[in-house]
Amino acid sequence: MLYQKYEVAQTLAEALSLLESHNGGNVRLVAGGTDLILQLHERILSAEVLVDISRVSEMRGIRQDGDELVIGAATTYAEIYHSSLIQNHAPLLAEASKKIGAVQIQNMATLGGNIGNASPAADAIPCLYALDADVVVASPNAERRIPVAEFHQGYRKIDLKPGELIKEIRFAIPPEGTGTAFYKYALRKSQAISVVDAAVCLKIEDGVIRHAAVALGAVAPTIIRSPEAEAVLIGEPPSEDLFARAGEAARKDARPIDDIRGSASFRRYLVAVCVSHAVRSACERAVR
Amino acid sequence: MDENNLVKMTLTVNGEEVSMMAKGGRRLLDFLRDDLHLTGSKEGCGEGECGSCTVLLDGHSVLSCLTPMERAIGRSVVTIEGVGSPTNLHPVQAALLDEGGVQCGMCTPGMVISAIDLLQRNPDPTVEEIIEGISGNLCRCTGYKKIIFGIQHAAEELRSSGRTGMVKEATR
């Protein structure tokens, strides 16, 4: 038996009160379940109670709120890449969503689950770093809003207290002239964990890059930004030479390890490849 | 807490109402195979990589090895047993047989469900879209070519007969 009791929350208030009523016990939230059920099955984790949040309406779907986009934590990757709001304003997130697992995983797995699982190789999270997104955390009495880079405190360590849940993700709609892109290197096209990936969000004004955010996946204990690559890009007009220099610069920020998917030195090499590809695509989209 | 952890499983499976008490806390795959004896859905890897356990949950393909069984309560599940029968094959099944897209058969139930999921969303897929549609299903026998041909032919067959590939249509 993977768990003793399964509770289904229909509303955010219900999810929070179920969490509270089982406080002190071994209670876990389940949205897509693609990480959790596997971890329970393989006894990496244990749980007495699962609280199903996949149908909590306040935590589902993608909407515009003023000048921000809001993605509910229980929104699936299939819903994200089908969203015209995402395709128009944050195409990098649609790209990343299409590359997570395969169709079945995309129908199940959620953005909030990806954040909560906090894998340094998560594909959607670098996009959130590049978008300067915030994680909104709810508890029975309050909500907190934390920049995604602060929410991830270390290897698989997140800023979430007992009784709290990840409610939604918010980011400012990128202004006119912005281009975004995600590039993933993995050993297969589908069902593959990234060896390295890069997410880029940049803004071009009068032919010159004015804003640049470069995020890297699978090269450090958490997703990281690359200040070195960003510094190379800002103030420069896009060119093949610049894309290559940004890629080289990003290697200085990467702190990869050897593992089953690739060696540290292969990863350091790939950082340059992924970053230069992602920067090129972002520049092409920015000027379109 | 109930020591036996019995839950009431009320759901639709392959178009039929199911209502029974069952031991909870398991995967949907285990409920389907062990309790309902629908053994068409296979456990290949058991970790969401191979797609052999793919079923439709409210019309969307999901991995039953990563789905808690209680999630199916109040919803509709379609397994390979609901897709067709030996005397009334679904066009995807018939085309896979015709093309030699079936060898050992371990991946076939999940492959058929994924193909149906694809054709419901996209009745006229390109080869690339077919490859993407079945990229969550591993086959170690056929090299995929014959499966892809089969799905292409099933798509043509469904389009020319004016059908949508919907499972209920095929079983009636």
Interface residues (C-beta under 8 A of the other chain):
Chain A: M1 L2 Y3 Q4 K5 Y6 V8 V30 G32 G33 T34 I37 L38 H41 E42 L50 D52 S54 A78 G101 A102 V103 Q104 I105 N107 M108 K189 S190 Q191
Chain B: M1 N5 V7 K23 G24 G25 R26 R27 G46 E47 G48 E49 G51 T54 H60 S61 V62 L63 C65 L66 T67 P68 E70 R71 I73 S114 D117 L118 E132 G133 S135 G136 N137
